[in-house]
Amino acid sequence: MKVKDGFYLTAIGTDFVIIASTPEAKKVFDGMLRLNETGAFLWKKLIDGATEGELADALCAEYGVSAEVAAKDTADFLDIIRSAGFVEE
């Protein structure tokens, strides 16, 4: 899984947002999606093509959460960005 071309993460103050950077990407999503620090962490892993399992493992390692919490949080995050059209499977 990876982030589709034309979408990128940027910081605005202490917040992170995903925006479309090309006309093609704006046809898919013309707005911005605000992420917290954890969401931004997962997004950066997706840029490298991480799998859902790798994302959950990274959450466990970085934030010290249980495997169950990491799996649920990862699934919730992926549901949001999939519905926005940000990723390729």
Stockholm file with secondary structure:
# STOCKHOLM 1.0

chainA/1-89         MKVKDGFYLTAIGTDFVIIASTPEAKKVFDGMLRLNETGAFLWKKLIDGATEGELADALCAEYGVSAEVAAKDTADFLDIIRSAGFVEE
#=GR chainA/1-89 SS CEECTTEEEEEETTEEEEEECSHHHHHHCCSEEEECHHHHHHHHHHHTTCCHHHHHHHHHHHHCCCHHHHHHHHHHHHHHHHHHTCEEC
#=GC SS_cons        CEECTTEEEEEETTEEEEEECSHHHHHHCCSEEEECHHHHHHHHHHHTTCCHHHHHHHHHHHHCCCHHHHHHHHHHHHHHHHHHTCEEC
//
